[in-house]
Amino acid sequence: MRTGDFDYALPPELIAQSPIEPRDHSRLMVLDRAKQTICHKHFYQLPGLLQPGDVLVFNDTRVIPARLYARKDTGAKLEVLLLQKLGPGEWQTLVKPAKRLSVGSRLIIPGSGDTAGTEAAVIKEQEAGIRVIRFANDNLLASLGNIPLPPYIHERLTDPERYQTVYSRIEGSAAAPTAGLHFTPGLLKELEERKIQCVFVTLHVGLDTFQPVREDDPHEHRIHREFGIVSPEAGEAIARAKREGRRIVCVGTTSTRLVEATAGVNVLDQSDGFSGWVDLFIMPGYQYRVTDALITNFHLPRTTLIMLVSAFAGREFILKAYDEAIRQDYRFYSFGDAMLIL
């Protein structure tokens, strides 16, 4: 298995630059793993494609205003993306350009209007433009930052809430769990009326969303940690469904990684819940223990995300589905269309 096995060519015009309105009117490609069939629906048809008793697992993380515009004390301009909070005032960040930003470099994050700015210093260098920065007052970052959109989106987002799920609750992500962007309050209500249970867990999306796999052998790739929380109530709801033979339908790769990573030896007993770091790298060969179905967007080539869905549905089937999506002019990536893999 090589990283190049997860490559494909995408026409640039299929990269969605803005979200569909309303949210649930995006297209939905339905993949049946057992029958190896593909059919085309719309996302608002999802309740009819699921079964009463199914459990949908959502990631309720909320994107923070993680993009900061800064300057060095020399006057050079920089862009700083907050990735993970490591301790009081300390953040792991992705900095552009980072070449001349060494340990000890001092930064100024200017304020505007009535908003005060703050200062910062680099305290650690890591690979690929990663720097650990200590801020003089990181309580100001929420008012100084902007919601970060992925680099392939070039249009301005007029409503920042469109890069949040309607059920987002716990702040901490550097990117949205995009499979959840298709849900509306009305759709969630319809799922409830059909006796489809909605369970919420939290995984704060971090660095790996922004990083392709650079190694030729994906086994050599070191996936970055993300912080996750599964409450005892959520864990027990998932475990009870597994005991009763009901399906667990994960909404997105983030909730998938979390429930698989925290399953433990006995997937039927999750009453203790979980709070901690997750670094599970799912690629073909992985044996899923919890996830029975998956809702996901279309992912960038050569990433851990397309490897995860390939592990679930088979690489050849996924690449066949991606070819079909390109022929049918599906919209790709964060603001694009979705898949339901059964």
VMD Tcl script that draws the C-alpha trace (Angstrom):
set ca {
  {0.00 0.00 0.00}
  {1.35 3.38 -1.07}
  {0.09 6.91 -0.51}
  {-0.24 7.27 -4.28}
  {-2.92 4.55 -4.20}
  {-5.26 7.18 -2.74}
  {-4.76 9.80 -5.44}
  {-7.26 11.04 -8.00}
  {-7.60 13.99 -10.38}
  {-10.31 16.54 -9.59}
  {-11.35 19.34 -11.96}
  {-10.88 22.57 -9.96}
  {-14.36 23.81 -10.84}
  {-15.85 21.00 -8.71}
  {-14.33 22.39 -5.49}
  {-17.31 24.01 -3.77}
  {-16.60 27.65 -2.95}
  {-19.81 28.40 -1.06}
  {-22.39 26.34 0.84}
  {-25.68 25.18 -0.62}
  {-28.84 26.83 0.71}
  {-30.69 25.39 2.45}
  {-28.10 23.14 4.07}
  {-29.93 19.86 3.51}
  {-30.36 20.39 -0.26}
  {-26.87 19.16 -1.03}
  {-26.63 15.97 -3.05}
  {-26.13 12.63 -1.31}
  {-24.40 9.68 -2.96}
  {-25.48 6.40 -1.34}
  {-23.00 3.52 -1.40}
  {-24.13 0.00 -0.52}
  {-21.04 -1.99 0.45}
  {-22.74 -5.39 0.33}
  {-24.29 -4.91 -3.12}
  {-21.47 -2.65 -4.42}
  {-24.09 -0.25 -5.79}
  {-24.21 3.54 -6.06}
  {-27.35 5.67 -6.19}
  {-28.02 9.40 -6.09}
  {-30.26 11.20 -3.60}
  {-30.47 14.53 -1.77}
  {-29.48 15.01 1.86}
  {-33.00 15.86 3.00}
  {-33.93 12.27 2.05}
  {-31.57 10.89 4.72}
  {-34.26 9.93 7.31}
  {-35.90 7.61 4.79}
  {-32.56 5.91 4.10}
  {-32.03 5.02 7.76}
  {-33.89 2.62 10.05}
  {-35.78 3.27 13.30}
  {-33.38 2.40 16.13}
  {-30.28 3.58 14.26}
  {-27.95 5.77 16.33}
  {-26.42 8.80 14.62}
  {-23.17 9.95 16.31}
  {-22.47 13.67 15.82}
  {-19.37 15.73 16.64}
  {-20.60 18.84 18.48}
  {-17.28 20.71 18.42}
  {-17.40 24.39 17.47}
  {-14.82 26.18 15.30}
  {-12.93 28.93 17.10}
  {-11.79 32.17 15.37}
  {-8.41 30.53 14.87}
  {-6.87 32.64 12.07}
  {-4.80 35.56 13.35}
  {-2.97 38.22 11.38}
  {0.28 39.18 13.07}
  {3.57 40.91 12.44}
  {7.09 40.37 13.73}
  {8.84 43.10 15.65}
  {10.72 43.69 12.36}
  {7.41 44.59 10.67}
  {7.14 41.39 8.57}
  {3.52 40.20 8.20}
  {2.48 36.69 9.22}
  {-0.62 34.51 9.35}
  {-1.06 32.35 12.46}
  {-3.54 29.48 12.64}
  {-4.37 28.24 16.15}
  {-4.41 24.43 16.22}
  {-4.40 23.21 19.81}
  {-4.25 24.84 23.21}
  {-1.39 23.19 25.09}
  {-1.49 25.08 28.38}
  {-2.11 28.52 29.90}
  {-1.39 31.00 27.09}
  {0.39 28.36 24.98}
  {-0.85 27.18 21.59}
  {0.39 24.89 18.85}
  {0.06 26.95 15.67}
  {0.62 26.74 11.93}
  {2.47 29.86 10.76}
  {2.90 31.21 7.22}
  {5.59 32.07 6.31}
  {7.49 30.26 9.07}
  {11.03 30.14 7.65}
  {12.43 32.99 9.70}
  {10.33 32.44 12.79}
  {12.68 30.79 15.29}
  {12.52 30.30 19.05}
  {12.55 33.69 20.72}
  {10.90 35.53 17.81}
  {8.40 38.07 19.06}
  {5.02 38.75 17.46}
  {2.44 41.50 17.68}
  {-1.24 40.70 17.09}
  {-2.73 44.14 16.53}
  {-6.17 45.13 17.73}
  {-8.70 47.22 15.85}
  {-11.11 49.88 17.02}
  {-11.92 49.26 20.66}
  {-10.33 45.80 20.60}
  {-6.94 45.62 22.29}
  {-4.11 43.66 20.71}
  {-1.61 41.36 22.37}
  {1.97 40.17 22.03}
  {3.41 36.68 21.72}
  {6.69 34.77 21.49}
  {7.77 31.56 19.78}
  {8.87 29.03 22.41}
  {9.27 25.89 20.28}
  {9.85 24.97 16.62}
  {8.25 21.91 15.06}
  {8.15 20.52 11.54}
  {6.19 21.82 8.52}
  {5.67 25.38 9.76}
  {4.42 24.38 13.19}
  {5.37 26.68 16.06}
  {4.41 26.64 19.71}
  {3.59 30.23 20.69}
  {3.00 31.76 24.11}
  {0.53 34.68 24.07}
  {0.68 37.44 26.64}
  {-3.13 37.37 26.86}
  {-4.86 34.59 24.98}
  {-8.23 35.68 26.40}
  {-8.18 38.30 23.63}
  {-7.74 35.80 20.79}
  {-11.47 35.22 20.29}
  {-11.96 38.90 19.48}
  {-8.76 39.18 17.41}
  {-9.18 36.07 15.26}
  {-11.22 35.10 12.22}
  {-13.01 31.84 11.38}
  {-10.47 29.86 9.30}
  {-11.64 28.48 5.96}
  {-9.63 25.79 4.18}
  {-7.04 27.10 1.68}
  {-8.98 25.77 -1.33}
  {-11.94 28.09 -0.58}
  {-11.29 31.47 -2.14}
  {-14.68 33.14 -1.82}
  {-15.48 35.25 1.25}
  {-18.00 33.70 3.64}
  {-20.56 36.36 4.53}
  {-22.10 34.37 7.39}
  {-19.48 32.69 9.65}
  {-22.21 30.43 11.09}
  {-22.32 28.57 7.77}
  {-18.96 27.07 8.73}
  {-20.49 25.78 11.97}
  {-22.87 22.87 12.38}
  {-26.31 23.82 13.72}
  {-25.58 21.67 16.79}
  {-22.05 22.98 17.48}
  {-21.60 23.53 21.21}
  {-18.07 23.14 22.58}
  {-15.42 25.52 21.23}
  {-12.03 24.16 20.27}
  {-11.72 23.23 16.58}
  {-9.48 24.68 13.90}
  {-11.85 23.35 11.23}
  {-15.48 22.29 11.00}
  {-16.57 18.64 11.05}
  {-17.95 19.18 7.57}
  {-20.19 16.12 7.22}
  {-22.40 17.76 9.83}
  {-22.85 20.99 7.85}
  {-25.73 19.39 5.89}
  {-28.03 19.00 8.89}
  {-30.81 21.47 9.70}
  {-32.97 21.74 12.84}
  {-35.89 20.43 10.78}
  {-33.92 17.41 9.60}
  {-32.83 16.61 13.18}
  {-36.47 16.79 14.26}
  {-37.52 14.45 11.45}
  {-34.85 11.96 12.50}
  {-36.17 12.05 16.07}
  {-39.74 11.52 14.86}
  {-38.59 8.42 12.96}
  {-37.10 7.01 16.21}
  {-33.54 7.53 15.01}
  {-31.42 8.41 18.05}
  {-28.96 11.34 17.94}
  {-25.90 11.09 20.21}
  {-23.32 13.86 20.58}
  {-19.59 13.44 21.22}
  {-16.75 15.97 20.88}
  {-13.51 15.81 18.89}
  {-11.69 19.09 18.33}
  {-10.45 19.03 14.74}
  {-6.75 19.86 14.56}
  {-3.66 19.85 12.41}
  {-4.15 16.71 10.36}
  {-7.11 18.21 8.50}
  {-4.63 20.61 6.87}
  {-1.79 18.17 6.19}
  {-1.52 15.68 3.30}
  {0.36 12.45 3.82}
  {3.84 13.24 2.49}
  {5.48 9.85 3.02}
  {5.29 7.31 0.19}
  {4.46 4.63 2.75}
  {1.41 5.80 4.76}
  {2.49 3.60 7.68}
  {5.33 6.07 8.23}
  {2.95 9.02 8.59}
  {2.56 10.32 12.14}
  {-0.98 11.46 12.69}
  {-1.38 14.43 15.05}
  {-3.40 14.15 18.22}
  {-6.85 15.66 18.69}
  {-8.71 16.08 21.97}
  {-11.92 14.11 22.36}
  {-14.74 13.68 24.86}
  {-17.35 10.92 25.08}
  {-19.71 11.45 28.00}
  {-20.79 8.38 30.00}
  {-24.32 8.93 28.67}
  {-23.15 8.98 25.03}
  {-20.90 5.97 25.58}
  {-23.69 3.97 27.15}
  {-26.14 4.89 24.33}
  {-23.65 3.62 21.74}
  {-22.88 0.47 23.75}
  {-26.57 -0.27 24.30}
  {-27.26 -0.01 20.57}
  {-24.39 -2.42 19.83}
  {-25.72 -4.90 22.41}
  {-29.18 -4.70 20.84}
  {-27.89 -5.10 17.28}
  {-28.83 -1.57 16.19}
  {-26.64 0.33 13.75}
  {-24.14 3.04 14.70}
  {-24.06 5.67 11.94}
  {-21.11 8.03 12.39}
  {-21.53 11.55 11.03}
  {-18.10 12.36 9.64}
  {-14.59 11.00 9.94}
  {-14.02 12.84 13.22}
  {-16.79 11.10 15.16}
  {-15.71 7.84 13.49}
  {-12.13 8.18 14.76}
  {-13.32 9.07 18.23}
  {-15.74 6.18 18.74}
  {-13.31 3.70 17.23}
  {-10.39 5.00 19.32}
  {-12.35 4.92 22.56}
  {-14.08 1.59 22.03}
  {-11.55 -0.23 24.22}
  {-11.37 -4.00 24.36}
  {-15.09 -4.41 25.00}
  {-17.21 -2.25 22.69}
  {-20.33 -3.29 24.60}
  {-19.31 -1.47 27.79}
  {-18.69 2.26 27.43}
  {-20.39 3.47 30.60}
  {-17.27 5.23 31.92}
  {-17.03 7.65 29.00}
  {-13.75 9.12 27.77}
  {-11.80 12.38 27.89}
  {-8.33 12.57 26.37}
  {-6.14 12.66 23.28}
  {-6.88 10.63 20.16}
  {-4.22 9.64 17.62}
  {-5.83 6.68 15.84}
  {-4.80 6.45 12.16}
  {-7.38 4.38 10.24}
  {-6.26 2.96 6.90}
  {-7.13 -0.14 4.87}
  {-6.61 -3.23 6.98}
  {-8.23 -1.65 10.05}
  {-11.12 -3.67 11.50}
  {-14.01 -1.39 12.47}
  {-15.50 -2.33 15.84}
  {-18.23 0.27 16.34}
  {-19.11 2.02 13.07}
  {-21.79 0.32 10.96}
  {-22.50 3.15 8.50}
  {-20.82 6.45 7.69}
  {-21.92 9.88 6.49}
  {-19.03 11.82 5.01}
  {-18.07 14.48 2.48}
  {-15.70 13.94 -0.46}
  {-12.08 14.25 0.68}
  {-8.83 15.54 -0.72}
  {-6.53 12.97 -2.36}
  {-3.58 11.48 -0.46}
  {-5.04 12.35 2.95}
  {-5.76 10.32 6.07}
  {-9.47 11.04 5.50}
  {-9.74 9.26 2.14}
  {-7.73 6.42 3.68}
  {-10.27 6.16 6.51}
  {-13.27 5.89 4.16}
  {-11.30 3.44 1.99}
  {-10.76 1.28 5.06}
  {-14.53 1.30 5.61}
  {-15.77 0.71 2.06}
  {-12.74 -0.58 0.15}
  {-10.29 1.54 -1.83}
  {-11.48 0.39 -5.25}
  {-15.14 1.05 -4.41}
  {-14.36 4.50 -3.02}
  {-12.29 5.52 -6.06}
  {-15.06 4.20 -8.31}
  {-17.54 6.36 -6.38}
  {-15.28 9.40 -6.69}
  {-15.01 8.87 -10.46}
  {-18.81 8.68 -10.60}
  {-19.12 11.85 -8.52}
  {-16.83 13.69 -10.93}
  {-18.85 12.49 -13.94}
  {-22.06 13.61 -12.21}
  {-20.64 17.04 -11.26}
  {-20.87 16.56 -7.51}
  {-19.45 19.39 -5.39}
  {-16.33 18.44 -3.44}
  {-14.73 19.15 -0.05}
  {-15.91 21.24 2.91}
  {-18.90 23.01 1.31}
  {-19.56 20.15 -1.09}
  {-21.93 17.20 -1.29}
  {-22.02 14.09 0.88}
  {-21.88 10.32 0.89}
  {-23.86 7.79 2.93}
  {-21.95 4.52 3.08}
  {-24.07 1.58 4.25}
}
mol new
graphics top color blue
foreach p $ca { graphics top sphere $p radius 0.5 }
foreach p [lrange $ca 0 end-1] q [lrange $ca 1 end] { graphics top cylinder $p $q radius 0.2 }
display resetview
